[in-house]
Amino acid sequence: MWRVLLTSFLTSFVSGGFGIAIPLVLLDRNVSLAEIGVIMSILPLVFLFIRIILAALADQVGWSPIFLVNWLTLSSASFIYLFASSPIDFAVGKIMEGISVSAYWAVSRTATYLLSPNKEAGEATRMIATVTLGGAFGSAVTGLIMSLIGAGAAFILLILASLLLLYPTALLWSAGVRRVKLDLFRVLKSLDPRGRSRDFWYTSLILALNSLARYPLASFVLPIFMSELLGYDYMFIGIIFMGFNIISSITIFGTLKLSLSIMRAVIQSIIYLVTCISLPYFPSFMPVLVITLAIAGGLGTRFYESIIAKVSKDRHETLSIDIGILHIPLRIIEFTSLILFGLLIEKFGYPIAFTISGISYVAFSIFSYLQLRGEDASLKSLVKYDVNTF
């Protein structure tokens, strides 16, 4: 399992560095917020289509070859960003980065579930904590180097980190490869969304709410807000995001064995909503507010992983593709929300983006609790029929 965790750490270290560097470099080059939003939205759009294809392949050829795709494309993205001179170049880099994260997330939970039988939700949560920790150090180190030396030096470091990823990837090869003949008909058939239960699609909608609450906030809104409105330099932004991810990781690890109670769901909802509403009005408290945001996000991670495990862990033959299809609505939300938030911020300002994030997280927390309890909820009424009826 340590090989999966090391792969997770290095992948998220590089991705965390990209998350800080790309929007800030584009902002420095006088690219508009709307254009930055479009460029950033390429990754989740690629993710939407590529992940399920790679997941379908993984269910036949094994999960370890897909980790190799992660290494190849992440390294390629690092080189492209180093030499990028126009928004188009960064868009190409985002395509490669999108393939990389598609490959990683197509099989990371599959590898974790199969290497940790009967401990799926707990080990998956531990994996997410490691991802968060890797992102913390990646964003901090990247911000520090950009501030002291420049963006070029930061991208060189990320290239080295991505190349180092080959080590755990190679060690995982024999554990997850299947020496079988590839059946393209079976691959295409597994992509058919029919046959998944109402519970499956209900869970999928809950995951999408979490994405709307957290993805555009962390990957787009907060870095731009800190740089454009607060005037923070790259190093300080990197340090803040490092603190965010470390506190989130500590919260995840520290609450791993605590029950997923209604009180926990309510507490994380209140903290997240109040923090989001406060962020644009109390900028002098930004570091403190980011910490409370990290605590609330960390509390919700076990809910997130538990509802995924509940609907997918027992379907070993289609595990990768099931998890991939489960995330389709989430990925649609990711790329559309980046464009939408960019337009909303330009027209109405930052408060509306923060408010949408806060309300979405409250909805995610309550509905995920109800899903784990097996109780019905109003959101379930949106999924009235088994998808076989269409």
Beta strands, then each sheet from edge to edge (+ up, - down):
end
